């Protein structure tokens, strides 16, 4: 971002390529800061290559300042990125609009009018729901019509190798990110067999040496969205998330908005052969959308951030029980942000 404006090549301007490069870079910076501000709150805002030791030890910017920069970067990207690209790993205008919608929903005071505007801009960018929910996670269907932004992998040993499946599926040792008793219970209560089976599969791990406090090893759950046999790409954003976010905006913008949100929620449910939502007012639709996002987007990186932005994290986590009915967590508002590591404070006293 510091160097591209100084490149002396007139063809970059003739093709708009200079601004496209900057748009992609600024979108990546915005997406990175979007994670930082949600996980740590106020963080240093570094916008240029540091010129001296003082610039290498910046103080923390406020949450509002960080979000203002995120929005500025994404608005630039939405105006200057390419409209289409060879694959879904490249940031386009549609990607920028989709991230902007998430950002406006996550603000300390959500801007639902802007969420609606940005989800509509995303929907107008030419995406469509993929016909098969299970097919979304097969290698043969990478970069499909529903994909908005997608990590491009090239197998085990390539420059962009996908090691994710090896640490969350299969036997041999206890895996990371084991599906919870609570999530399986919600899938079963909803009768959501298609998404459950696409998201989780159970294996006999009774011969393994490790133990588990929450599951018996004769039927142990593993994540099924990142499949070890084909090393498929992984989604950052897909259209179903944007559709549910639009439904949420409609529901929040007016007391009667739940009726406008219902067809969108039912569209997502219909793909997996579920009946329409039974929500009949703003309050019940709010809960229905949050549950729908949990089931539709399981293991895709949204659940914790959804709980944070809907201000339901403490009550939700404190209500979680294991398979035997034991309470698992006791958390408070003080637990919702990660602490700045002491090593970073040592390096930068201005933190």
N, C-alpha and C positions, 0 to 999 in steps of 0.2 A: 504493500500500500504506500510506503514511502518512496519506492523506487520507480514504480510503473509510470507515474506522471512525467518523469524526466527522460523516458526512453525516446530517442530521436528517430522515430520511424513513422512517417506520415501515413503509411498504409494502416497502422493501428487505428487512426482516427477515421480514415475513409470507410473502414469496415465496422466501426463501433467496437472493435475488439478491445481497445484500451479500457473502455468503461465496462465491458463484459468481464474482463479479468478482475477489475476492482470490485464489481458487483459480487462475483463469486467469493472473493477474499473477505469482503465485508459481511457477507451472509454467514460465512464460517465463523468469523469473529463474533457475530451476534449470537449464533447458536451456542458457541462456547460460553459466552457470558450469560446466556439464558440458563445454562446449567449451573454456572458458578453462583449466580444471584439467588437461585432457588435453594441451593445446597448450603451456602455459607452466609447468605444475606449480603451485607455491605462488603465489597472487595475492592482492591486497587483497580483503577481503570487505566490501562496502559494502551495508548492509541498511537504511539510512535516508537521508533527504535530509541532506547534511552541514550542520551548524549553524554551523561556524566553520572557520578555516583549518586547524586541527589535524585535524579530521575529513575535510578535503579532501586530506590527505596521509597516508593510512593505511599502515601496514606490511603486508607480505605475510602472509597467514594460511597455516597449514600445509595440506598436501594433505588430511590427515584432517579438519581443520576445515571446509574447503570442501566435501568430500563429505558431512559430517554435515549441513551446511546444505542442500545439494541434496536429500538424502533427506527432511529435515524439510519442505521446501517441497512436494515431490512427494507425500508422505503426506497433507499438508493438501489438496492438489489432488485426490487420489484419493478423499478422503472428502467433498469439498464441491463439486466441479465438477458440471456437468450430466451426466446419463447419456447423453443424445442431444442433437444440435444440428442446425440447418438445413443445415450443410455440414461437410465434414471439415477446414475451416480453423480451426474453433472447438475449443478444448481441452475435452475431456470426461474423465470418469473413466478411460475406456479408454486415452486418450492418456497420462494420468499413470501408469497401470500399465505401459504399454509402455516409457516412458522409464525408470521405476524398474528394470525388468528389465535394460535396457542399463547403468544406473548400477551395479547390484550385480555385473554381469559385469566392469565396468571398474575396480572397486576395486583398490588395490594388492594386496590378498588377496581374490580374488573370493568372494562369498557365494552359492554355487550353489544352496543351499536357498531363498534369497530370490529368485534368478533364476527358479527353478521356480515358486515361489508367484506371482510377478508375471506371468510369461508365462501361467500358468493363469488368472489374473484377467483378463488381456487377452483370451484366447481365449474366456472366458465372456461377453464384452461384445457378442457378436452379429456378429462379422466372419466372412467366409468367403473362400476363395481365388477370384479371378476366373477364369473358364474359359479365357480366352486370354491367354497371356503377352504377346504382341505388342499385344493390345488394351489392356493396362494403360497404354500410353503414347499412346493416341489421345484427342483432345479429347472425342470423343463419350462416353468412358467416365470422365470426371472424377467424383470422389467416389463411386467404386464400392464394392462390398462388401468388397474387400480393403484399401482405404485406411483407415488409422487416423488419420493426421495429414497434411494436404496443403496446400501453398501455393496460395492462390487467386489466379490471375492474371486480368486483364481486357483482354488484348490489348497492342498496342504502346504506345498513348498514354495509357492509363488511370492511375488512382492507384496501381494495383498491376500495372504493365506488366511483361511478361515479355521481357526482353532476352537471357535466357540462350541461346536457340537461335542468335541472330545471331552470337554470339562463338565457338560451338563446332561449328557445321555450315555447309555451303555453301562455295563458292569465293569468289574475290575477294581474299583475303589469307590468310596462314597462320593457322590457328586455335589457340585455347588448348586445352589438355587433349587432345592427340592420343592416341588409343589406342596402347598400347605393343605392340611386337613380342611381348613376353612374354605379354601377355594374349591376343592373337590365337592364339598357339601353344597356350595352354592350352585355349581354346575348341575348336580343331581337334583336339587330342589326345583330348578328351572326346567328339568327335563331336556337339557341342552346337550344331547348326545353328540351331535356333529362337532360342535366347537370343543367339547371336552376331549373327544378322541383325537382331534387334530392338534390339541394343545398338550395333552398328557397321555402317556402310555405306561402300562404297568408290566414289570418283569419279575420273574422269580430270581431273587438275589440271595436265596437261603444258603448258598455255598460261600458267600463272601465273608471275610473275617471281621469287617467293621459292624457296628451296631447303630441303631437309630432309636431315639426316644419317642418318635412320633408315628412311625410306620412299621409294620411287620415286614420282614424281608421276603416272605413268600409272595407278596404282591406289593412291590415297591414302585412308586411313581417317578417318572422321568419326564422332562420337557420334550415335547414332540415337534415344536415349531422350528427347531434348528436340528436338522436330521443328519446324522453322522454318515449316512451312506451316500449322500450326494453333494454335501458341502455347498448348499445353496446360499444365495445372497441373503441379507437380512434387511428388514425395512427400518428406515428412520420414520417415515410418514407414509401412510396409505389412505386412500379416499374414505374408507369407513370411519376413520378417526375424525376427519373433517366433517363428514355428514353428521356424526353425533355431536360434534362441537357446534355446528349450526343449529341443531335441535335444542341444545342447551341455551344458546343465545336467544332463540325465539321464546323459549319458556321463561327466561329471566327478564325479557324486555316488557312483558305485560302479564297480568293475571290470567288472561285468556290465551296466552301464547302456547300453552300446553297442547291445544288443539292443532296448531300449526306444526308443532314439534312431532306429534304422534305419527304422521305418515313417514317421516324420516326414520324414526326409531323402528317402525314396523317394516320399513324397507330392509334394514339391517337384520332384523329378526327373521324376516321372510326368507332370506337366502339360506338360513339353516333350519328351515321348516318349523319355525316356532310361530305360534299365534301372536297377534298384535298385543302391544302392551295394554295392561288393564288400568293404567294411570288415568285419572279423571280430573285432576286439578294441578295447579302449579307445584304444590308440595310433593304429591305422589309422583309427578313426572320428573321432578328433580332427582328423587331417589331412584326412579326407574332408569334414567339416563346414566347415573353413576354406576349402577349395577351392570347395565348394558356395556359400558366401556370396560368394566372389569372383565367380563366374559369374552367380549369381542377382541380385546387387546391384551389378553393375558400374556405375560412374559415378553412384551414388546416395549417395556420401559416407561409406562404411563401411570401405573397405579399409585405409586407414592406421591408423584407430583399432582395427581388428581385429588388425593386426600389433602395435600397441603393447600391447594388453591380453593377447594371447597370448604376449608376450615373444619374438616371432619376427621383429621388424622388422629387426634388424641382420643376421642370417643370410640373411633373404629378400632384402633390398636388395643385399647384397654378392654375391649369386648371380645377380642380374639381368644378362642380356646383351642386346645389340641384335640386329638381323637378320643381322648379319655375324659374330656370335659374340663380339663385343668386350664385356669387362666394363665396366659403366657407373658403378658406385658403389663407394666405399670409405668406410663410415661406422662410427661407434662409438656406444656408449651416450651419449656426450656430445652427439651430434647429434639425439637423440630429442625434445628440448624446444626450443621457440623461445626466443631471448634476449629479455629485456625491452628495448625500444627505448631508446636513449640519451636521446631527447627526453623520454620518460616519466620516466626517472631524474632528468633535470634539473628536471622539474616537481615531482617528489616524491622528495626525498633519502631518505625512509624505505623506499623500494624496495630 
